[in-house]
């Protein structure tokens, strides 16, 4: 038998996080603990209203699954019996952690992935005035970041990007529109991004309206975020996107995420690894996906006023001192 408990936490941010969908001043997460033989595994998720989730709905899902978890439900049984999403991610992550501790293994060892010494990752520039975004980009680059993720909405696209590129001419830029653009004018915007040396555009159109990308000719890769949750999404994305953003809160945990990454690569997609606003607990659960990703965007904990302890070792633009 296992014991399970779960509870919400709020982690204040040091700076407001602004994207096309709104502004956040704290990361609200739900934590799951599963104990077996006096060994405890822990997992974390971030409920996301965009996907119809709330703390209350996630807690209700967890309560519903508690009896099965107590009786010894496996990760694969969980994947079959529970829909993908934040709640399943918290359970899946806790089960991975429990397995690792029971077997005396690291997550790298348990998942069969070789740990790198460090992981290069994007640092996010959230939405603001062109001047403020350029200043933020320059500061991040001066602190060591070489890959910057630029959040945009539907306004001042040229002004913001021109200012940012002038401030950081050597940085690799990727742009995330968070579903805020429309098909009309998309070709011109893609050309602007390409002219400014942007390496990738993430989710320009709403997930329900991305059929406009079918056979769309564009000069830079386009990545599916809100449009891609699990392996089941891949067939309809094939003629629309060249890359998929894998997040554990979308896939419902590392178990499906590893399978999604393998299937995506086999079908010709490049991989991006992303996260929500979260603590190091959530990032640790996703790390085995990083070596296969072209872009890694795991800077969620760097927005927190303080991270969970012990946490991962973050430097600006990298996760370092990774234990194998």
C-alpha positions in Angstrom: 0.0 0.0 0.0 1.0 3.6 -0.6 0.1 6.8 1.1 -0.6 9.9 -1.1 -1.1 13.5 -0.3 -1.4 16.6 -2.5 -1.5 20.3 -1.9 -1.3 23.7 -3.7 1.6 26.1 -3.4 2.2 29.7 -4.5 5.6 31.0 -5.4 5.9 34.8 -6.0 7.8 36.0 -9.0 10.6 38.6 -8.8 9.2 40.3 -12.0 5.8 40.2 -13.6 5.7 37.6 -16.4 3.8 39.1 -19.4 2.7 37.1 -22.5 0.0 37.6 -25.1 -2.5 35.9 -22.8 -1.9 38.1 -19.8 0.4 38.8 -16.8 1.4 36.7 -13.9 3.0 37.7 -10.6 3.2 34.2 -9.0 3.5 30.6 -10.0 0.7 28.5 -8.6 1.5 24.8 -8.5 0.1 21.6 -7.1 2.5 19.1 -5.4 1.9 15.4 -5.0 3.7 13.1 -2.6 3.5 9.3 -2.8 5.0 7.2 0.0 5.8 3.5 -0.2 8.0 1.5 2.2 9.0 4.7 4.0 10.3 6.2 0.7 8.7 9.3 -0.7 8.4 10.4 -4.3 7.4 13.9 -5.2 5.9 15.5 -8.3 4.7 19.0 -9.3 2.4 20.4 -11.9 1.1 23.9 -12.9 -2.6 24.0 -13.7 -3.2 26.1 -16.8 -6.5 27.9 -17.4 -5.8 27.9 -21.2 -6.4 24.1 -21.1 -9.4 24.3 -18.8 -7.4 23.6 -15.7 -7.5 25.1 -12.2 -6.1 24.2 -8.8 -9.6 23.0 -7.9 -10.0 20.8 -11.0 -6.5 19.3 -10.6 -7.0 18.6 -6.9 -10.3 16.9 -7.8 -8.6 14.7 -10.4 -5.9 13.7 -7.9 -8.5 12.8 -5.3 -10.3 10.6 -7.8 -7.1 8.7 -8.6 -5.9 8.4 -5.0 -7.4 4.9 -4.3 -5.8 3.5 -7.5 -2.4 5.0 -6.6 -2.6 3.6 -3.1 -3.2 0.1 -4.6 -0.1 0.3 -6.7 -1.1 1.8 -10.0 1.9 1.9 -12.4 2.9 4.8 -14.7 1.7 3.0 -17.8 -1.7 2.2 -16.2 -1.9 5.8 -15.2 -1.2 6.9 -18.8 -4.1 4.7 -20.0 -6.6 5.5 -17.4 -6.2 9.3 -16.9 -6.3 12.0 -19.5 -3.2 14.0 -20.3 -2.7 17.2 -18.4 -1.3 18.8 -15.3 -2.8 16.4 -12.8 -1.5 13.3 -14.5 1.9 15.0 -14.8 2.1 15.5 -11.0 1.3 11.8 -10.4 3.6 10.5 -13.2 6.5 12.7 -11.9 5.9 11.5 -8.3 5.9 7.8 -9.5 9.1 8.3 -11.4 10.7 9.9 -8.4 9.4 7.1 -6.1 10.8 4.4 -8.5 14.2 6.1 -8.6 14.4 6.3 -4.8 13.3 2.7 -4.3 15.8 1.4 -6.8 18.7 3.8 -5.8 18.9 5.3 -9.2 18.9 8.8 -10.7 16.1 9.8 -13.1 18.8 9.8 -15.9 19.7 6.2 -15.0 16.0 5.1 -14.7 15.1 6.6 -18.0 18.2 5.3 -19.8 19.4 8.8 -20.9 23.0 9.9 -20.5 23.2 13.1 -18.5 25.1 16.1 -20.0 27.3 18.2 -17.8 25.2 21.2 -18.5 22.1 22.2 -20.6 22.0 25.4 -22.7 18.6 26.9 -22.3 16.6 29.9 -23.4 16.0 32.9 -21.2 12.6 34.6 -21.7 12.0 38.2 -22.5 8.4 39.0 -21.6 6.2 41.6 -23.3 6.9 45.3 -22.7 7.8 48.4 -24.7 10.4 48.0 -27.4 12.9 49.8 -25.2 12.2 47.7 -22.1 12.4 44.4 -24.1 15.7 45.5 -25.7 17.1 46.4 -22.3 16.0 43.1 -20.8 17.6 41.2 -23.7 20.9 43.0 -23.4 21.0 42.4 -19.6 20.3 38.7 -20.1 23.0 38.4 -22.8 25.5 40.3 -20.6 24.8 37.8 -17.8 25.6 34.9 -20.1 22.5 33.9 -22.1 23.1 33.2 -25.8 19.5 31.9 -26.6 16.6 34.3 -25.9 12.9 33.5 -26.2 11.0 36.7 -27.2 7.3 36.8 -26.1 5.1 38.8 -28.5 1.5 39.7 -28.9 -0.2 41.3 -32.0 1.3 44.8 -31.5 4.5 46.5 -32.2 6.1 43.4 -33.6 8.6 45.1 -35.9 9.5 47.8 -33.4 10.1 45.3 -30.6 12.1 42.9 -32.7 14.2 45.6 -34.4 15.1 47.1 -31.0 15.9 43.7 -29.5 18.1 42.6 -32.5 20.0 45.9 -32.3 20.6 45.4 -28.6 21.8 41.7 -29.0 23.1 41.3 -32.6 24.9 38.0 -31.7 22.2 36.2 -29.7 20.0 33.4 -31.1 16.4 34.6 -31.0 13.2 32.5 -31.0 9.8 34.1 -31.0 6.6 32.9 -29.2 3.3 34.6 -30.2 1.2 32.4 -27.9 -1.6 32.1 -30.5 -2.0 35.8 -30.8 -1.5 36.3 -34.5 -3.9 35.7 -37.5 -3.3 34.1 -40.9 -3.7 37.4 -42.6 -0.3 39.0 -42.8 1.6 36.0 -41.4 3.8 35.6 -44.4 5.1 39.1 -44.1 5.7 38.7 -40.4 7.6 35.4 -41.0 9.8 37.2 -43.6 10.5 40.0 -41.1 11.6 37.4 -38.5 13.8 35.7 -41.0 15.4 39.0 -42.1 16.2 39.7 -38.4 17.8 36.3 -38.0 15.1 34.7 -35.8 15.7 31.0 -35.6 12.1 29.8 -35.0 8.5 31.0 -34.5 6.4 29.3 -31.9 2.6 28.9 -32.2 1.7 32.0 -34.2 -2.0 31.1 -34.7 -4.7 29.8 -32.3 -4.5 26.0 -32.0 -8.0 25.7 -33.4 -7.2 27.8 -36.5 -3.8 26.5 -37.5 -5.1 24.7 -40.6 -4.0 27.9 -42.3 -0.5 26.6 -41.9 -1.2 23.6 -44.1 1.5 23.7 -46.9 2.3 27.4 -45.8 5.6 28.4 -47.4 7.7 30.2 -44.8 11.4 31.0 -44.4 11.9 29.7 -40.8 10.7 26.7 -38.7 7.3 27.0 -37.0 6.9 25.1 -33.7 3.6 23.8 -32.3 3.0 24.5 -28.6 -0.7 24.8 -27.8 -1.4 22.6 -30.8 0.7 19.6 -29.5 0.0 17.7 -26.3 0.5 14.0 -27.0 1.4 11.5 -29.8 -2.2 11.6 -31.0 -1.7 15.1 -32.2 1.2 14.4 -34.5 -0.5 13.2 -37.7 -2.5 16.5 -38.1 0.5 18.6 -37.4 2.7 17.1 -40.1 2.0 19.6 -42.9 1.7 22.6 -40.5 4.8 22.5 -38.2 8.4 21.5 -38.3 8.9 21.4 -34.6 6.9 20.5 -31.5 7.2 21.9 -28.0 7.0 19.2 -25.4 5.9 20.1 -21.9 5.2 17.6 -19.1 2.0 19.5 -18.1 0.6 19.0 -21.6 1.7 15.4 -22.1 0.7 14.3 -18.6 4.2 13.4 -17.5 7.5 12.1 -18.6 6.2 8.7 -19.6 4.1 10.1 -22.5 6.7 12.8 -23.1 9.5 10.3 -23.9 7.1 8.4 -26.2 6.1 11.7 -27.9 9.7 12.8 -28.4 10.6 9.5 -30.1 7.5 9.5 -32.3 8.0 13.1 -33.2 11.6 12.5 -34.3 10.6 9.4 -36.3 8.0 11.6 -38.1 10.5 14.3 -38.9 9.8 16.9 -36.3 12.5 18.7 -34.4 12.0 18.9 -30.6 11.7 21.9 -28.3 11.5 21.3 -24.5 9.4 23.8 -22.6 7.9 24.4 -19.2 5.3 26.4 -17.3 6.1 28.8 -14.4 7.2 26.3 -11.8 9.9 25.3 -9.3 13.0 23.1 -9.9 10.9 20.1 -8.9 9.0 20.3 -12.2 12.1 21.0 -14.2 14.0 18.0 -12.8 11.3 15.7 -14.0 11.7 16.9 -17.6 15.5 16.9 -17.8 15.9 13.5 -19.6 14.2 15.1 -22.7 16.8 17.8 -23.0 19.6 16.0 -24.9 17.2 15.3 -27.8 15.9 18.9 -28.0 17.0 21.5 -30.5 15.8 24.3 -28.1 15.5 23.9 -24.3 13.2 26.5 -22.6 13.3 25.5 -18.9 13.7 28.9 -17.3 10.5 28.8 -15.2 12.3 28.7 -11.8 14.5 31.6 -12.8 11.4 33.9 -12.6 10.8 32.9 -8.9 11.8 35.3 -6.1 13.1 32.1 -4.5 13.1 28.5 -5.7 12.5 25.2 -3.8 15.4 23.9 -1.8 17.4 22.0 -2.8 16.9 23.2 -6.4 18.7 22.9 -9.7 21.8 25.0 -10.4 20.8 27.7 -12.8 23.1 30.2 -14.5 21.8 32.7 -16.9 21.2 30.6 -20.0 22.1 27.2 -18.6 21.4 24.5 -16.1 24.8 23.5 -14.7 26.4 20.9 -12.3 23.9 18.2 -13.5 24.3 15.0 -11.4 24.3 11.9 -13.7 
